[in-house]
Amino acid sequence: MVTIVAAPLRPLRPLRIVLPGGSGQVGQALARHFTECGHQVTVLTRGPYTAPWQTVHWDGENLGPWTEYLEGADACINLAGRSVNCRYDAAHRQAIYESRMVSTRLLGNVIAELSEPPRVWLNASAATIYRRALDEDGVDLPVDESCALGGDAQASKISEEKPSGAKAPDKFAVFSARLKSCPDTSSGSERWVERKGFSARVARDWEAEFFAAETPRTRKVALRSAVVLSPAPGSAFGVLSNLVRMGLGGKQGNGRQFVCWIHEADYARAVEFLIEREELDGPFNMAAPTPLPNREFMAALRWVWDVPNGLPAPSLVIKLGAIFLRTEPELVLQSCRAVPGRLLKAGFTFEFPEWAEAAEDLVRLWKSRE
């Protein structure tokens, strides 16, 4: 017996999609995907540039003519925020934290006042939001959307919250309150000055700000993203590939930390899926279903590049190198084993669920552009 899986229904008309902060790698991948699908895309950016889609100036902090493009839009996909590819000194942590809070709060205020607000607002978040869970051998356990957040002592099953009274509480208000109830996540404090657990705190507060916005006519989805891998120069995939080709593509650190990843094509398809499925809201892990240890991740990448060996990079070497490269070693050494529980349950099918297949496709695309 042959089982036929129905493809997601395509909209009967082109959609109007607005991408605040969409000038980076992920934003351009989404803009390109939706433009090729025939939709009208507007990227809100600090520095408008020439592209096949429309670009409009905004600064992520103040009102301006850009608000007109949200009126009557089908979807708003907010990716605004200072890049995390930097040294996590106090000034950069403040900029990373505040750029996300301020831009999300601004969008919430604007969307709340529109006559015809976007039907759905998708807001970036990070898979680093979760508390690590280890088995008896010290190996990371998979974490999905039902698992405890970093710093939270309780599992967070927001979508299954049971009301105690006759009237169910608004689930976004419940979710925002749960996020803010985590230790050291009270609104208004300057937690960005603390280094330990910074990534998880940023993600928690970012989502709390997002779900606290009073936008009852707009469905809201938080995109808890893994590392989005793209064959673009300067991307994470490009950096790792260059290391492999120079013979430096061995394990990084102890090699046991899990790499949580997603092919950019699957990321764009998953965003499209979440826009089309009007019954879906809340947080979603935007990650391939098969995160794997760093040593296996790098071995597969070496195999695809046909490089048999690679010098390992001990943790100390990575930390010293990060100083000269002005980046943060935790981007490589931090372990994350988030899996897309809700996407899979909703019926989303990954084109690249396994890293070996994804790496082969990314290398093919890379070579075609050289």
Secondary structure, DSSP 8 states (H G I E B T S, - for coil): -----------SS--EEEEETTTSHHHHHHHHHHHHTT-EEEEEESS----SSEEEE--SSS--GGGGGTTT-SEEEE--S--S-S---HHHHHHHHHHHHHHHHHHHHHHHH-SS--SEEEEEEEGGGB---B-TTS-B--B-TTS-BTT-SS---GGG---SSSS---HHHHHHHHHHTSTT--TT--GGG--TTHHHHHHHHHHHHHHHS--TTSEEEEEEE-EEE-SSTTSHHHHHHHHHHTT--S-BTTS-SEE-EEEHHHHHHHHHHHHH-TT--EEEEES-S--EEHHHHHHHHHHHHT------B-HHHHHHHHHHHTS-THHHH----B--HHHHHTT---S--SHHHHHHHHHHHHHHH-
